[in-house]
Amino acid sequence: MSWSERYVQDHRRQTDCAIHRACAQLVSDPSAFNKFQEMLTCARTRAPRLFEAPVSDGRHLGVDALVNLCRFRGAHIRPVIDWVGTASSWRPAVSSLAHHLICDYNVPVFLASCWYETDAVADKKRGWFVAHSRGASFRSLDLPVVMTRKMEHIFLASQDHLPIEHAIRRAELLALGAPTEIVEAVMSTRLATDLRHSEFWRTVWMFLVANAGDVDPMQIGPMIDYIQEVRNDRTQDGVMEFGSSQPAFSMKGRTVQSMLRLMREWHRSLGVGSVSFSWVRSPFEPLFFEEPSGDGLDISRRWQMMELINSAQLRREGAALHHCVASYADRCYRGNSSIWSLRFWQADKIHHVLTVEVDPRRRVVVQARGNANRAASGKPLRLLQDWAVQERLRMTI
């Protein structure tokens, strides 16, 4: 049996398991159970590609969408049986079904991602979908970011594949006048999808836009890391991850030069007098790849994607690639982040190439930075993509 045949067989088995779990979850509610069975039958015959959706941690995104649409059956305005279906891939299939069941007015395709999302505010986003589909302007909803008319216009024109938070942040930056290089730099950080403390972060975006000609885009990621650190901006389930530093930190009166100086001082302080501590490995497997000699190489390269599991390793990685990954030790210890190092051996010498952050709970590659915070590209990016496929991780960079 070929690899592709094994993959199809395994995916079919996981899909069946996800459907059985959904039935067990809904069986105590006959109304929801019957609605799910009706949707399942229609999807199998009219939109079979919906079941090609990926499976992550046992969750089948297409099946999850059916379950959540059942849970919101009070918002349905049309019967499932009248849905004509679609031959499109799984994302448009979910969007087509959600539009048929719920929408009075057309809603952008990317908003339908709310039906298979599982984060803490997923139900709130489903509420946004319903309200907007009934005619409410998106900017009038209870959003984490104050949205202007211009931001709303850019947001609603977002590409179909974008996560909702990603689309909100991108629209905010573009509406504020951020040039492409600043938008790309911010979108390669956690702030692409973390919309908390939006009032403060808007002052940061305005600072970056006002100083666009003086800010090196490669310094934006480290600058955001520094600001998050001093403001205690990193929380999980309401618990602060860092001790008090400068929670009242403000951008008022700051200059690019003063920010870079503070950031460099912070970088130098990382690891000074630090006590080393370790954390539990994530469930992901490393990647090994041997690049034979030839193609311009005199000596073969042995590539490895390996997880960093203690604070000393983070400090060494940061020193090798001249960035601030050492500041992520608390996140790793609490299980909020998993840090990986892509490196290669050539003639017994180690070359650090790329540092990768994964959100293990959402199974998402959050960011990847090379030397001096350069973006991933070329062969390192292709190897990262191969590893993400191997471990069934979603890429947001």
Secondary structure, DSSP 4 states (H G I P E B T S, - for coil): --HHHHHHHHHHHHHHHHHHHHHHHHTTSHHHHHHHHHHHHHHHHH-GGGGGS-EETTEEHHHHHHHHHHHTGGG--S-GGG----SS-HHHHHHHHHHHHH-SS---GGGGGGGT--STTHHHHHHHHHHHHTT--GGGS--SS---HHHHHHHHT--TT--HHHHHHHHHHHHTT--HHHHHHHHTSGGGT--TTHHHHHHHHHHHHHTTTT--GGGHHHHHHHHHHHHT--EETTEE-S--S-TT---TT--HHHHHHHHHHHHHHTTTTPPP-B-PPPSPPPEEEEE-SBTTBSS-EEEEEEE--BHHHHHHHHHHHTS-GGGGHHHHHTTS-EEEEEEEEETTEEEEEEEEEEETTTTEEEEEE-GGGPBP-HHHHHHHHHHHHHTTPEE--
